[in-house]
Amino acid sequence: MLEGSTKDSPSAANKTFSYHLIRYSPNLVRDEWLNIGVLLFDTESGEWRLRLIESEEEFARVRRLHPQADEGLLRSWRDELQDRFEESTARQEDWRRVLSKLEGTLSVSIQLASQKGVHATNLDSEMDRLYGDRVASPRPPTRVGAPGSRATIRNYCAQVWKLAHLWDKLERSVRVAEFTFPGDPMRLDYGYRRNGTRGYVQTISVSRAPGECKSYAYTAARIAARARFPSEFAAVTDVPLQPGNDRHSFVCDTLRDAGIEPVPMEGFAVWVNKLKPMIY
């Protein structure tokens, strides 16, 4: 089945993508399931994107709908799937073969929905659309210009990185368990290298989840203490942090105390351009 993106009609699109929804079915007898992620491929290049639920809000929704849900299983499969596709990319393995093997080894309660096709022009923006339409928790309409979610911030950051021709030089979805504790599900959005230093960038929605800055601050402190190389950190926020605003002050002080530089979305392009000559 081939569908048209709501953003890019088939006549305007120049690519065909293939995707699977990832479903969690805790009780096969009742035939009940919940969409927990999206796996998206460029059918020509084999480039892929994977996104599964990750926020506490999303896991809370799973618990509300399925109180007996195995949350540990859901968190572990996120890393498992990410690792499998990263390894297949490194081996230059055909994505169809990877999918075929994957479908035979998934948990009974974790399943891939049937494959579908979609016309779109950009893999990242289409992933955001599919995830928002098929997986993300429903939200009431917001006023025009309301601050966005982390997905919105990440999408903007991705466009800036690409315009700066740095996208292929980045490490994405950086696992932090080697610096914290085994089993830590947290991943940082971006990693880069410059002049012997490793840098990390994480998006934070100050408007929706300011408390997430504490997790990033803790993680940054662990990386700085345990890494074998100098490290630097930045946090891209959905809004500029304003003095006199208690919530903004909390976020700003928490980040800076951990050595993390706050960068508002509106200033991210300038920040990237300054960094660009040093990234390799």
C-alpha atoms as a printed R data frame, in Angstrom:
    type eleno elety resid chain resno      x       y      z
1   ATOM     1    CA   MET     A     1  0.000   0.000  0.000
2   ATOM     2    CA   LEU     A     2  1.359   3.404 -1.017
3   ATOM     3    CA   GLU     A     3  0.174   6.513  0.764
4   ATOM     4    CA   GLY     A     4  0.921  10.197  0.345
5   ATOM     5    CA   SER     A     5  2.423  12.322  3.080
6   ATOM     6    CA   THR     A     6  0.240  15.115  4.351
7   ATOM     7    CA   LYS     A     7  3.203  17.398  3.845
8   ATOM     8    CA   ASP     A     8  4.424  16.157  0.501
9   ATOM     9    CA   SER     A     9  1.918  15.021 -2.126
10  ATOM    10    CA   PRO     A    10  2.957  12.240 -4.532
11  ATOM    11    CA   SER     A    11  3.213  14.742 -7.365
12  ATOM    12    CA   ALA     A    12  5.668  16.877 -5.418
13  ATOM    13    CA   ALA     A    13  7.617  14.049 -3.798
14  ATOM    14    CA   ASN     A    14 10.686  12.548 -5.422
15  ATOM    15    CA   LYS     A    15 11.252   9.511 -3.190
16  ATOM    16    CA   THR     A    16  9.409   6.414 -2.087
17  ATOM    17    CA   PHE     A    17  9.930   5.230  1.470
18  ATOM    18    CA   SER     A    18  8.906   1.995  3.160
19  ATOM    19    CA   TYR     A    19  7.891   1.764  6.800
20  ATOM    20    CA   HIS     A    20  6.725  -0.609  9.512
21  ATOM    21    CA   LEU     A    21  4.938   0.363 12.689
22  ATOM    22    CA   ILE     A    22  6.384  -1.411 15.727
23  ATOM    23    CA   ARG     A    23  3.666  -2.804 17.987
24  ATOM    24    CA   TYR     A    24  3.540  -4.041 21.559
25  ATOM    25    CA   SER     A    25  1.006  -6.779 22.277
26  ATOM    26    CA   PRO     A    26  1.171  -7.752 25.966
27  ATOM    27    CA   ASN     A    27 -1.755 -10.170 25.719
28  ATOM    28    CA   LEU     A    28 -1.939 -12.157 22.486
29  ATOM    29    CA   VAL     A    29 -5.155 -13.903 23.554
30  ATOM    30    CA   ARG     A    30 -7.013 -10.579 23.673
31  ATOM    31    CA   ASP     A    31 -5.403  -9.439 20.412
32  ATOM    32    CA   GLU     A    32 -4.734  -5.986 21.854
33  ATOM    33    CA   TRP     A    33 -1.764  -3.926 20.720
34  ATOM    34    CA   LEU     A    34 -0.255  -0.473 20.962
35  ATOM    35    CA   ASN     A    35  2.014   1.298 18.474
36  ATOM    36    CA   ILE     A    36  5.350   1.989 20.156
37  ATOM    37    CA   GLY     A    37  7.601   2.950 17.262
38  ATOM    38    CA   VAL     A    38  8.321   3.410 13.568
39  ATOM    39    CA   LEU     A    39 10.971   1.835 11.328
40  ATOM    40    CA   LEU     A    40 11.439   3.806  8.087
41  ATOM    41    CA   PHE     A    41 13.612   3.039  5.022
42  ATOM    42    CA   ASP     A    42 14.636   4.764  1.841
43  ATOM    43    CA   THR     A    43 13.958   1.931 -0.599
44  ATOM    44    CA   GLU     A    44 16.725   3.013 -3.001
45  ATOM    45    CA   SER     A    45 19.617   3.919 -0.724
46  ATOM    46    CA   GLY     A    46 18.766   1.651  2.222
47  ATOM    47    CA   GLU     A    47 19.141   4.594  4.607
48  ATOM    48    CA   TRP     A    48 16.962   4.033  7.656
49  ATOM    49    CA   ARG     A    49 15.452   5.763 10.661
50  ATOM    50    CA   LEU     A    50 14.211   4.104 13.836
51  ATOM    51    CA   ARG     A    51 12.244   5.700 16.615
52  ATOM    52    CA   LEU     A    52 10.598   4.116 19.646
53  ATOM    53    CA   ILE     A    53  8.887   5.593 22.663
54  ATOM    54    CA   GLU     A    54 11.392   7.092 25.078
55  ATOM    55    CA   SER     A    55  9.836   9.788 27.274
56  ATOM    56    CA   GLU     A    56  8.316   9.149 30.694
57  ATOM    57    CA   GLU     A    57  5.040  10.536 29.358
58  ATOM    58    CA   GLU     A    58  4.982   7.863 26.648
59  ATOM    59    CA   PHE     A    59  5.761   5.051 29.072
60  ATOM    60    CA   ALA     A    60  3.089   6.380 31.450
61  ATOM    61    CA   ARG     A    61  0.575   6.075 28.602
62  ATOM    62    CA   VAL     A    62  1.594   2.432 28.073
63  ATOM    63    CA   ARG     A    63  1.084   1.750 31.793
64  ATOM    64    CA   ARG     A    64 -2.352   3.370 31.730
65  ATOM    65    CA   LEU     A    65 -3.486   1.260 28.774
66  ATOM    66    CA   HIS     A    66 -1.692  -1.921 29.855
67  ATOM    67    CA   PRO     A    67 -0.984  -1.943 33.629
68  ATOM    68    CA   GLN     A    68  0.874  -5.268 33.356
69  ATOM    69    CA   ALA     A    69  3.161  -4.064 30.548
70  ATOM    70    CA   ASP     A    70  6.773  -5.238 30.685
71  ATOM    71    CA   GLU     A    71  8.480  -1.845 30.679
72  ATOM    72    CA   GLY     A    72 11.927  -3.393 30.952
73  ATOM    73    CA   LEU     A    73 11.308  -5.330 27.733
74  ATOM    74    CA   LEU     A    74 10.198  -2.202 25.899
75  ATOM    75    CA   ARG     A    75 13.267  -0.241 26.972
76  ATOM    76    CA   SER     A    76 15.651  -3.086 26.111
77  ATOM    77    CA   TRP     A    77 14.212  -3.550 22.618
78  ATOM    78    CA   ARG     A    78 14.922   0.068 21.774
79  ATOM    79    CA   ASP     A    79 18.650  -0.565 22.221
80  ATOM    80    CA   GLU     A    80 18.433  -4.012 20.615
81  ATOM    81    CA   LEU     A    81 16.872  -2.721 17.402
82  ATOM    82    CA   GLN     A    82 19.201   0.286 17.234
83  ATOM    83    CA   ASP     A    83 22.234  -1.975 17.591
84  ATOM    84    CA   ARG     A    84 21.026  -4.421 14.947
85  ATOM    85    CA   PHE     A    85 20.571  -1.770 12.294
86  ATOM    86    CA   GLU     A    86 23.794   0.031 13.152
87  ATOM    87    CA   GLU     A    87 25.650  -3.274 12.744
88  ATOM    88    CA   SER     A    88 23.885  -3.983  9.444
89  ATOM    89    CA   THR     A    89 24.856  -0.531  8.167
90  ATOM    90    CA   ALA     A    90 28.483  -1.141  9.100
91  ATOM    91    CA   ARG     A    91 28.379  -4.456  7.184
92  ATOM    92    CA   GLN     A    92 26.561  -2.799  4.261
93  ATOM    93    CA   GLU     A    93 23.907  -5.485  4.540
94  ATOM    94    CA   ASP     A    94 20.772  -5.136  2.403
95  ATOM    95    CA   TRP     A    95 17.929  -3.716  4.485
96  ATOM    96    CA   ARG     A    96 15.440  -6.287  3.141
97  ATOM    97    CA   ARG     A    97 17.587  -9.106  4.432
98  ATOM    98    CA   VAL     A    98 17.933  -7.407  7.805
99  ATOM    99    CA   LEU     A    99 14.168  -7.059  8.049
100 ATOM   100    CA   SER     A   100 13.625 -10.687  7.123
101 ATOM   101    CA   LYS     A   101 15.966 -11.867  9.882
102 ATOM   102    CA   LEU     A   102 14.521  -9.396 12.360
103 ATOM   103    CA   GLU     A   103 10.946 -10.575 11.924
104 ATOM   104    CA   GLY     A   104 12.013 -14.093 12.831
105 ATOM   105    CA   THR     A   105 13.707 -13.104 16.085
106 ATOM   106    CA   LEU     A   106 11.437 -10.496 17.633
107 ATOM   107    CA   SER     A   107  9.801 -11.150 20.977
108 ATOM   108    CA   VAL     A   108  6.298 -12.603 20.863
109 ATOM   109    CA   SER     A   109  4.945  -9.348 22.275
110 ATOM   110    CA   ILE     A   110  7.003  -7.054 19.990
111 ATOM   111    CA   GLN     A   111  5.883  -7.232 16.364
112 ATOM   112    CA   LEU     A   112  6.327  -5.387 13.080
113 ATOM   113    CA   ALA     A   113  3.095  -4.356 11.378
114 ATOM   114    CA   SER     A   114  2.789  -5.047  7.661
115 ATOM   115    CA   GLN     A   115  5.029  -2.992  5.388
116 ATOM   116    CA   LYS     A   116  3.602   0.157  3.815
117 ATOM   117    CA   GLY     A   117  4.939   2.688  1.360
118 ATOM   118    CA   VAL     A   118  4.769   6.465  1.405
119 ATOM   119    CA   HIS     A   119  5.736   9.319 -0.938
120 ATOM   120    CA   ALA     A   120  7.862  11.998  0.750
121 ATOM   121    CA   THR     A   121 10.901  14.173  0.123
122 ATOM   122    CA   ASN     A   122 12.797  13.878  3.403
123 ATOM   123    CA   LEU     A   123 13.445  10.847  5.617
124 ATOM   124    CA   ASP     A   124 13.669  12.788  8.897
125 ATOM   125    CA   SER     A   125 10.576  14.927  8.403
126 ATOM   126    CA   GLU     A   126  8.594  11.874  7.297
127 ATOM   127    CA   MET     A   127  9.689  10.001 10.413
128 ATOM   128    CA   ASP     A   128  8.455  12.889 12.541
129 ATOM   129    CA   ARG     A   129  5.122  12.885 10.700
130 ATOM   130    CA   LEU     A   130  4.599   9.141 10.988
131 ATOM   131    CA   TYR     A   131  5.609   9.066 14.634
132 ATOM   132    CA   GLY     A   132  3.366  12.006 15.454
133 ATOM   133    CA   ASP     A   133  0.387  10.527 13.592
134 ATOM   134    CA   ARG     A   134  0.725   6.864 14.557
135 ATOM   135    CA   VAL     A   135  2.659   6.614 17.843
136 ATOM   136    CA   ALA     A   136  2.883   9.820 19.886
137 ATOM   137    CA   SER     A   137  0.418  10.461 22.698
138 ATOM   138    CA   PRO     A   138 -2.567  12.460 21.405
139 ATOM   139    CA   ARG     A   139 -2.419  16.113 22.405
140 ATOM   140    CA   PRO     A   140 -5.114  18.766 22.428
141 ATOM   141    CA   PRO     A   141 -4.702  21.525 19.825
142 ATOM   142    CA   THR     A   142 -2.187  24.160 20.868
143 ATOM   143    CA   ARG     A   143 -2.113  27.832 20.009
144 ATOM   144    CA   VAL     A   144 -0.114  28.937 16.983
145 ATOM   145    CA   GLY     A   145  3.507  29.405 17.940
146 ATOM   146    CA   ALA     A   146  3.301  27.271 21.087
147 ATOM   147    CA   PRO     A   147  6.697  25.799 22.043
148 ATOM   148    CA   GLY     A   148  7.339  22.359 20.577
149 ATOM   149    CA   SER     A   149  8.344  18.952 21.830
150 ATOM   150    CA   ARG     A   150 11.793  17.404 21.718
151 ATOM   151    CA   ALA     A   151 10.842  15.873 18.373
152 ATOM   152    CA   THR     A   152 10.242  19.358 16.986
153 ATOM   153    CA   ILE     A   153 13.577  20.573 18.327
154 ATOM   154    CA   ARG     A   154 15.415  17.536 16.947
155 ATOM   155    CA   ASN     A   155 13.853  18.003 13.539
156 ATOM   156    CA   TYR     A   156 15.030  21.607 13.437
157 ATOM   157    CA   CYS     A   157 18.517  20.630 14.633
158 ATOM   158    CA   ALA     A   158 18.741  17.947 11.941
159 ATOM   159    CA   GLN     A   159 18.007  20.517  9.240
160 ATOM   160    CA   VAL     A   160 20.673  22.862 10.615
161 ATOM   161    CA   TRP     A   161 23.290  20.089 10.765
162 ATOM   162    CA   LYS     A   162 22.498  19.089  7.188
163 ATOM   163    CA   LEU     A   163 22.612  22.629  5.838
164 ATOM   164    CA   ALA     A   164 26.034  22.949  7.473
165 ATOM   165    CA   HIS     A   165 27.092  19.665  5.756
166 ATOM   166    CA   LEU     A   166 27.884  18.091  9.127
167 ATOM   167    CA   TRP     A   167 25.160  15.432  9.287
168 ATOM   168    CA   ASP     A   168 27.407  12.574  8.162
169 ATOM   169    CA   LYS     A   169 30.115  13.577 10.631
170 ATOM   170    CA   LEU     A   170 27.843  13.215 13.654
171 ATOM   171    CA   GLU     A   171 27.180  10.277 15.896
172 ATOM   172    CA   ARG     A   172 23.445  10.091 16.550
173 ATOM   173    CA   SER     A   173 21.502   8.554 19.429
174 ATOM   174    CA   VAL     A   174 24.631   8.183 21.568
175 ATOM   175    CA   ARG     A   175 24.366   5.505 24.239
176 ATOM   176    CA   VAL     A   176 25.582   6.618 27.696
177 ATOM   177    CA   ALA     A   177 25.504   3.307 29.601
178 ATOM   178    CA   GLU     A   178 29.293   2.942 29.361
179 ATOM   179    CA   PHE     A   179 29.636   6.087 31.473
180 ATOM   180    CA   THR     A   180 26.756   5.516 33.914
181 ATOM   181    CA   PHE     A   181 25.517   2.000 34.624
182 ATOM   182    CA   PRO     A   182 24.748  -1.072 32.472
183 ATOM   183    CA   GLY     A   183 21.173  -0.959 31.267
184 ATOM   184    CA   ASP     A   184 20.877   2.833 31.317
185 ATOM   185    CA   PRO     A   185 18.381   3.483 28.468
186 ATOM   186    CA   MET     A   186 19.291   7.139 27.995
187 ATOM   187    CA   ARG     A   187 20.801   8.221 24.680
188 ATOM   188    CA   LEU     A   188 22.061  11.668 23.750
189 ATOM   189    CA   ASP     A   189 20.822  13.161 20.505
190 ATOM   190    CA   TYR     A   190 24.175  14.012 18.891
191 ATOM   191    CA   GLY     A   191 27.879  13.482 19.377
192 ATOM   192    CA   TYR     A   192 30.839  15.009 17.495
193 ATOM   193    CA   ARG     A   193 34.624  15.191 17.600
194 ATOM   194    CA   ARG     A   194 36.806  18.255 17.359
195 ATOM   195    CA   ASN     A   195 40.495  18.790 18.108
196 ATOM   196    CA   GLY     A   196 40.759  15.797 20.444
197 ATOM   197    CA   THR     A   197 37.548  16.681 22.270
198 ATOM   198    CA   ARG     A   198 34.243  14.809 22.136
199 ATOM   199    CA   GLY     A   199 31.147  16.942 22.198
200 ATOM   200    CA   TYR     A   200 27.567  16.024 23.052
201 ATOM   201    CA   VAL     A   201 24.325  17.818 22.230
202 ATOM   202    CA   GLN     A   202 20.955  17.079 23.797
203 ATOM   203    CA   THR     A   203 17.579  18.692 23.090
204 ATOM   204    CA   ILE     A   204 15.451  19.818 26.046
205 ATOM   205    CA   SER     A   205 11.902  21.138 25.957
206 ATOM   206    CA   VAL     A   206 11.902  23.703 28.739
207 ATOM   207    CA   SER     A   207  8.230  24.420 28.133
208 ATOM   208    CA   ARG     A   208  7.082  20.805 28.443
209 ATOM   209    CA   ALA     A   209  9.652  18.889 30.475
210 ATOM   210    CA   PRO     A   210 12.156  21.154 32.267
211 ATOM   211    CA   GLY     A   211 13.016  18.389 34.728
212 ATOM   212    CA   GLU     A   212 14.826  16.450 31.986
213 ATOM   213    CA   CYS     A   213 17.742  18.830 32.425
214 ATOM   214    CA   LYS     A   214 18.594  16.978 35.665
215 ATOM   215    CA   SER     A   215 19.089  13.670 33.839
216 ATOM   216    CA   TYR     A   216 21.318  15.346 31.285
217 ATOM   217    CA   ALA     A   217 23.301  17.151 33.993
218 ATOM   218    CA   TYR     A   218 23.891  13.879 35.864
219 ATOM   219    CA   THR     A   219 24.916  12.123 32.657
220 ATOM   220    CA   ALA     A   220 27.279  14.907 31.618
221 ATOM   221    CA   ALA     A   221 28.987  14.766 35.010
222 ATOM   222    CA   ARG     A   222 29.482  11.000 34.682
223 ATOM   223    CA   ILE     A   223 30.890  11.325 31.157
224 ATOM   224    CA   ALA     A   224 33.266  14.115 32.184
225 ATOM   225    CA   ALA     A   225 34.525  12.039 35.122
226 ATOM   226    CA   ARG     A   226 34.922   8.719 33.307
227 ATOM   227    CA   ALA     A   227 35.789   9.549 29.691
228 ATOM   228    CA   ARG     A   228 39.365   9.077 28.506
229 ATOM   229    CA   PHE     A   229 39.196  12.291 26.508
230 ATOM   230    CA   PRO     A   230 38.119  15.906 27.138
231 ATOM   231    CA   SER     A   231 34.373  16.361 26.810
232 ATOM   232    CA   GLU     A   232 32.051  19.296 26.194
233 ATOM   233    CA   PHE     A   233 28.284  19.554 26.345
234 ATOM   234    CA   ALA     A   234 25.470  21.687 24.940
235 ATOM   235    CA   ALA     A   235 21.691  21.676 25.424
236 ATOM   236    CA   VAL     A   236 19.401  23.004 22.700
237 ATOM   237    CA   THR     A   237 16.276  24.476 24.320
238 ATOM   238    CA   ASP     A   238 12.947  25.241 22.691
239 ATOM   239    CA   VAL     A   239 12.931  28.772 24.140
240 ATOM   240    CA   PRO     A   240 15.638  31.211 25.252
241 ATOM   241    CA   LEU     A   241 16.262  31.029 29.003
242 ATOM   242    CA   GLN     A   242 15.073  34.312 30.470
243 ATOM   243    CA   PRO     A   243 16.441  35.813 33.725
244 ATOM   244    CA   GLY     A   244 13.711  36.312 36.283
245 ATOM   245    CA   ASN     A   245 11.738  33.261 35.175
246 ATOM   246    CA   ASP     A   246 12.021  30.636 37.934
247 ATOM   247    CA   ARG     A   247 11.634  27.674 35.582
248 ATOM   248    CA   HIS     A   248 14.210  29.066 33.175
249 ATOM   249    CA   SER     A   249 16.602  29.873 36.035
250 ATOM   250    CA   PHE     A   250 16.288  26.304 37.338
251 ATOM   251    CA   VAL     A   251 17.167  24.874 33.925
252 ATOM   252    CA   CYS     A   252 19.972  27.355 33.296
253 ATOM   253    CA   ASP     A   253 21.590  26.869 36.727
254 ATOM   254    CA   THR     A   254 21.288  23.065 36.528
255 ATOM   255    CA   LEU     A   255 22.927  22.967 33.108
256 ATOM   256    CA   ARG     A   256 25.703  25.433 33.805
257 ATOM   257    CA   ASP     A   257 26.542  23.781 37.131
258 ATOM   258    CA   ALA     A   258 27.226  20.593 35.151
259 ATOM   259    CA   GLY     A   259 29.295  22.419 32.526
260 ATOM   260    CA   ILE     A   260 26.573  22.323 29.876
261 ATOM   261    CA   GLU     A   261 26.148  25.278 27.535
262 ATOM   262    CA   PRO     A   262 22.485  26.249 26.943
263 ATOM   263    CA   VAL     A   263 21.776  27.050 23.275
264 ATOM   264    CA   PRO     A   264 18.276  28.271 22.299
265 ATOM   265    CA   MET     A   265 16.830  26.951 19.036
266 ATOM   266    CA   GLU     A   266 16.848  30.442 17.555
267 ATOM   267    CA   GLY     A   267 20.617  30.630 18.072
268 ATOM   268    CA   PHE     A   268 21.499  27.049 17.146
269 ATOM   269    CA   ALA     A   269 22.397  27.781 13.506
270 ATOM   270    CA   VAL     A   270 24.912  30.432 14.585
271 ATOM   271    CA   TRP     A   271 26.339  28.059 17.214
272 ATOM   272    CA   VAL     A   272 26.764  25.290 14.606
273 ATOM   273    CA   ASN     A   273 28.463  27.611 12.123
274 ATOM   274    CA   LYS     A   274 31.023  28.586 14.746
275 ATOM   275    CA   LEU     A   275 31.688  24.942 15.527
276 ATOM   276    CA   LYS     A   276 31.761  23.771 11.904
277 ATOM   277    CA   PRO     A   277 35.449  24.490 11.049
278 ATOM   278    CA   MET     A   278 36.602  22.387 14.007
279 ATOM   279    CA   ILE     A   279 34.502  19.231 13.493
280 ATOM   280    CA   TYR     A   280 36.081  16.290 11.683
